[in-house]
Amino acid sequence: MKRLHAIIEGRVQGVGYRDYVRTEAQRLHLTGWVRNRADGTVEVVAEGEDVALNHLRMLLEKGPSMASVDEVQVTTGPPTGEFHDFRIRW
């Protein structure tokens, strides 16, 4: 188990990116959240198995068809266990 924290840059707001991340994270049985940030980036915090987090990381770099991802900055660490599901934060 690990925790992933990612900041995604590019055209990632207003293109279904958060819903895409939530759907994929739920499919991968991850917990955490995704949100838009005021600077135009998207932030993701996810916890789960290493294989699932690695798969999510690849999906973050791809994004949904309407998105254009320029960069994904990722850090990892130990999980906190504070989440019970994966949600979009407002």
C-alpha positions in Angstrom: 0.0 0.0 0.0 1.1 3.5 -0.9 -0.1 7.1 -1.2 0.2 9.0 -4.5 0.0 12.8 -4.7 -0.1 14.3 -8.2 -0.4 17.7 -9.8 -1.5 17.6 -13.4 -0.8 20.5 -15.7 -2.3 21.3 -19.1 -5.8 21.6 -20.4 -7.3 19.6 -17.6 -10.2 21.7 -16.3 -13.6 21.8 -18.0 -12.9 18.7 -20.0 -14.1 15.9 -17.7 -10.7 15.2 -16.2 -11.9 14.9 -12.6 -14.8 12.5 -13.5 -12.3 10.5 -15.6 -9.9 10.2 -12.6 -12.7 9.3 -10.2 -14.1 6.6 -12.5 -10.7 5.1 -13.1 -9.6 5.3 -9.4 -12.9 3.6 -8.4 -12.3 0.9 -11.0 -8.9 0.3 -9.6 -10.2 0.1 -6.0 -8.3 3.2 -4.9 -9.4 5.7 -2.2 -8.8 9.4 -2.1 -9.9 12.5 -4.0 -9.4 14.7 -7.1 -10.0 18.4 -7.3 -9.5 21.5 -9.5 -7.0 24.1 -8.2 -7.3 27.8 -8.7 -4.1 27.9 -10.8 -5.7 25.7 -13.5 -4.1 22.4 -12.5 -5.8 19.3 -11.1 -4.7 17.7 -7.8 -5.0 14.0 -7.0 -4.4 12.1 -3.8 -4.9 8.3 -4.0 -4.1 5.4 -1.8 -4.0 1.7 -2.6 -1.9 -1.1 -4.0 1.3 -0.2 -5.8 0.2 -1.9 -9.1 -3.1 0.1 -9.1 -1.4 3.4 -8.3 1.1 2.8 -11.1 -1.8 2.2 -13.5 -3.5 5.3 -12.3 -0.3 7.3 -12.8 -0.2 6.2 -16.5 -3.9 7.2 -16.8 -3.2 10.6 -15.3 -0.7 11.2 -18.1 -3.1 10.2 -20.8 -6.3 11.8 -19.5 -9.7 11.8 -21.2 -10.0 12.5 -25.0 -10.8 16.2 -24.5 -7.8 16.8 -22.2 -4.3 17.8 -23.1 -1.9 16.8 -20.3 1.5 18.7 -20.4 3.0 17.4 -17.1 2.3 15.2 -14.2 4.3 15.8 -11.0 4.0 12.8 -8.6 5.2 12.1 -5.1 4.6 8.9 -3.2 4.6 8.0 0.5 3.1 5.8 3.1 -0.7 5.6 3.2 -2.7 7.3 6.0 -5.8 5.1 5.6 -8.0 8.2 6.1 -10.2 7.6 3.0 -13.1 5.2 2.5 -13.8 5.8 -1.2 -12.7 8.0 -4.1 -14.4 11.4 -4.6 -14.4 14.6 -6.5 -13.6 17.5 -4.1 -15.1 20.9 -4.7 
